[in-house]
């Protein structure tokens, strides 16, 4: 009776361990810039685990803009942020800025540097269309090198997919 009970418990323990391993392996991390990485539809922007919005490394009163996974176009929900930045810059004619493109840590360093550059250039072009002289703006890509948030979840990744606007 004892041997049979021990054997049943051993099998149950083995099955439970295998189930946990299967669940852990089923969740694959996506790769920004590479096929196979899909972002949940619920990802709408940056926020920490408490739901507070983090504002990057942008110089106030400007605000950063956030990007969708593997994208460099300005999202519709970020257009008002771009307008706010343009209004500040048009009202401060002597201010020059650096637009810094950032990525999350998925993808290769090379790909993320290129994606960060496309994000910075896209933000610069958007400001230019809103009336800010291009001569007052320079761009740089930090790729994944200057993360705002650490972690390997959507909350951290969303905070790191951004363009910051830094007064020089």
PyMOL commands that set and color helices and strands:
alter all, ss='L'
color gray80, all
select helices_A, chain A and resi 2-26+76-90+109-129+134-136+154-160
alter helices_A, ss='H'
color red, helices_A
select strands_A, chain A and resi 65-66+97-102+137-143+162-167
alter strands_A, ss='S'
color yellow, strands_A
deselect
rebuild
show_as cartoon
